[in-house]
Amino acid sequence: MTPGARITRLIEKRGPITFARFMREALYGPGGYYQSGTPVGRDFHTAPRVSPLFGKLMAEAVRRVGGDVTTLVEFGAGSGHLAAPMLSALPERLRYFGIEPGASARSELRARLRPFGRRAEVCVKFPDRTFRGTGIVIANELFDALPCHRVVGTSAGLAELYVGRSRDGRFVGVRGKPSTSKLERQLRAEGIRLRRGQKAEVCLEAAGVYRAVERAFRRCVLIAVDYGYEAEELYSPLRHGGTIRGYFRHRESDDLLAGPGEQDMTYHVDLTHLRLTASRYGFKTQWNISQGKFLLGLGALEMMRGVTMEERLSLKTLLMPGGMGDRFTVLVQVKGMSLSPSWCPSLEELAEKGEG
Ligand SMILES: C[S@@+](CC[C@H](N)C(=O)[O-])C[C@H]1O[C@@H](n2cnc3c(N)ncnc32)[C@H](O)[C@@H]1O
């Protein structure tokens, strides 16, 4: 059964479904967008696909943590374009777990990690266990792919945008009361009140990621790279229609509800929510920095010296202000430990050392 047929059945049985449920079925259900192909690279690019040096610089981030790092976890590992260059630059004693719910990306990931043997394990979901020593968790563009609810401000308070079916069989947006009070609570905790008619996305799934990591490690560093804004900016009237978009073959698509399973759906991440949620689970956000500055702090300039012209240009794409360099934010969050400021020196510090 196609995702569209499954969603139709769900709606016929119970009436309109939340957008989060629609998105989960369309992206991750059987035959869904992330189950039936390897869309990263085909429909959009991510940093590990743009440059293998992204993985090498992540390896440097891991090396600089030092101490008793035993385990490396990558949430949303995709097809292994970050993992492979990263693992080849790290000591063999480190165990890697790549978590990937997408079936075809997972089989590519497995194939790409074969040369690393038992050092690398591929899983559908985060292993429910505790690990010894310090863990490092990496999530590149994970949060922008988690199913979200859609809400709208009304004169009577918050309403939710559900997905229903029109008489002629199309999926259509339907307004209703919020499916859960968590939606309003999450926005209120950030001091957000939507204006009348203002639409927005609210993701309730980030807590699940932090909860799993918090249970697994007594000490850990979580590095999340994503595009997004602080709540005040994300939910400002400037973004009256919200930020969720459909993508197909590098182009924005107009209709989010058309052809479920055929297009990606992604939205700007609420960085304030990630920081607040992290702190509820005992994490402190030590760096909140643009991708460009983060990679420079890890030694991107020195790395450029010893690589091919093609690699140099690919790394430049990740660093460029006005492009990926500042469109992406890196949150470095620590639990049970803290990193020395020299782990990722600022541009001023690099310039003082003559490396800028
Ligand atoms: C935008 S893609 C990024 C893939 C890869 N990190 C990269 O940068 O190329 C998002 C990935 O997150 C995965 N994903 C979605 N929900 C997840 C979850 N709950 N746990 C782990 N991975 C998840 C998707 O299957 C998809 O591969």
The ligand as an ORCA input file, in Angstrom:
! r2SCAN-3c Opt
* xyz 0 1
  C      17.951     15.389      6.350
  S      18.432     13.734      6.531
  C      20.142     13.928      7.034
  C      20.971     12.682      6.822
  C      22.446     12.818      7.198
  N      22.642     13.143      8.589
  C      23.147     13.858      6.347
  O      23.528     14.888      6.882
  O      23.299     13.623      5.136
  C      17.645     13.306      8.076
  C      17.903     11.868      8.484
  O      17.386     11.655      9.809
  C      16.807     10.363      9.848
  N      15.871     10.301     10.995
  C      14.610     10.741     11.074
  N      14.076     10.506     12.287
  C      15.038      9.911     13.015
  C      15.109      9.431     14.354
  N      14.079      9.517     15.187
  N      16.266      8.873     14.776
  C      17.328      8.778     13.955
  N      17.309      9.222     12.668
  C      16.194      9.781     12.203
  C      16.161     10.234      8.468
  O      15.859      8.916      8.114
  C      17.225     10.875      7.578
  O      18.181      9.941      7.130
*
